[in-house]
Amino acid sequence: MSELVSKEVHLVARPEGLPTVDDFKIVETRVELKPDDILVKNIYMSVDPAMRPALSNSQTKLNEVMAASAIGKVLESNEADIPVGSYVFHRFGFREYVALPKKDLEVITAENESITTHLHVLGITGFTAWGGLLITGELKENENVFVSAAAGAVGSIAGQIAKIKNCRVAGSCGSDEKVDHLLNDLGFDYAFNYKTASISKALHIGLPEGIDVYFENVGGKHLDAACGQMRPLGRIPVCGMISAYNNKGARSEGVTTLSNMIYNRVTMKGFVVYEFFERKAEFLSDMRGWLADGKIKYQETIKEGIESAPSALIGLFRGENTGKMLVQLAEE
Ligand SMILES: NC(=O)c1ccc[n+]([C@@H]2O[C@H](COP(=O)([O-])OP(=O)(O)OC[C@H]3O[C@@H](n4cnc5c(N)ncnc54)[C@H](OP(=O)(O)O)[C@@H]3O)[C@@H](O)[C@H]2O)c1
């Protein structure tokens, strides 16, 4: 195994605007195993919108392998609690094989579920939806909820959690097929295509009494429209601003409706999923229960092979995914 060659993705040019595949390069390297390392063959990796701003600053180094959440299978190990054949989660995706010390690996204990779910509904994006809505957003039963990027990994789960809490839920997305998916597969009360509809008019129709919680994934025009329609004591958990991520410094379009925060005493609060980690067991118990009861459904968009990883990342900004965008690097 010492001569094992792995293909990996390097960033070779800092993109301006939407990245192109030419900003990335597939490079072959030899995998070096230190004495206590565990050798992992990566099976699936995640691409995430937050990777985009990091391509434009020093967080992602040029001409080095990029980082991503991934799930792999252990090929060589001397650790009794990480045996050969077990599945592990780690943050060293964008490569086919990786040799890592035990401390960088988390064994996945799958309970009748696909291992891919640990990269979305039972992983970071599901946890983000759960914590953002219930903790940061302080969601209450029977409220009026708006979710943007609602057909994506975080948004689709946030909207369904709000339905479980008996809320009226409206979602925005970028195609008529996704509108159908939200209404007919995921049980949203109202959905619209923000590329063809006025966001503000659609929200008046979908949530005529106004919005108690706006789960913010997009920023810009979405925030402008939603902020103006927030109800008294409304909350805006700010999860992401994907409409801004291709702009220099991730600067969003201007928002003109902030005065409504005063009139209606609205709270807008940013969050990152890591702040919820002490409540992970509670999240997993809720989510596994909802999955078992059929109350949460999920979809995956899977691209094949390490060569497709750059286009999968770019595809997030073209709306090519419904549910979670993953890259499959090897057979399970
Ligand atoms: N705070 C945290 O800890 C945390 C953790 C994870 C994710 N996030 C954030 O959550 C948001 C969703 O992430 P995700 O992983 O679930 O991605 P995702 O929603 O699965 O994929 C991104 C989606 O965003 C939509 N989109 C792309 N460009 C857009 C634009 N200019 N305007 C409106 N919509 C656009 C596309 O769908 P359409 O076809 O609908 O346009 C695309 O499918 C992102 O903002 C991300 O940064 C935050």
The ligand as an ORCA input file, in Angstrom:
! r2SCAN-3c Opt
* xyz 0 1
  N     -24.306     28.817      9.559
  C     -23.889     27.583      9.371
  O     -23.307     26.945     10.272
  C     -24.143     26.928      8.047
  C     -23.900     25.550      7.860
  C     -24.218     24.982      6.610
  C     -24.726     25.785      5.585
  N     -24.915     27.117      5.812
  C     -25.496     27.981      4.782
  O     -26.778     27.470      4.448
  C     -27.097     27.833      3.104
  C     -27.530     26.576      2.354
  O     -26.435     25.671      2.329
  P     -26.610     24.186      1.793
  O     -25.373     23.454      2.118
  O     -27.906     23.667      2.243
  O     -26.650     24.413      0.222
  P     -27.853     24.048     -0.741
  O     -29.017     24.873     -0.337
  O     -28.021     22.583     -0.771
  O     -27.297     24.507     -2.148
  C     -27.238     25.842     -2.472
  C     -28.549     26.293     -3.155
  O     -28.610     27.707     -3.101
  C     -29.380     28.183     -4.172
  N     -28.727     29.374     -4.730
  C     -27.519     29.441     -5.327
  N     -27.250     30.706     -5.696
  C     -28.325     31.446     -5.321
  C     -28.657     32.824     -5.425
  N     -27.818     33.717     -5.994
  N     -29.859     33.235     -4.944
  C     -30.706     32.350     -4.379
  N     -30.451     31.048     -4.233
  C     -29.273     30.597     -4.704
  C     -29.475     27.062     -5.215
  O     -30.807     26.600     -5.286
  P     -31.923     27.334     -6.214
  O     -32.142     26.435     -7.391
  O     -33.095     27.396     -5.286
  O     -31.392     28.683     -6.612
  C     -28.602     25.952     -4.633
  O     -29.141     24.674     -4.860
  C     -25.851     28.484      2.517
  O     -25.983     29.890      2.579
  C     -24.744     28.035      3.463
  O     -23.655     28.910      3.491
  C     -24.633     27.687      7.010
*
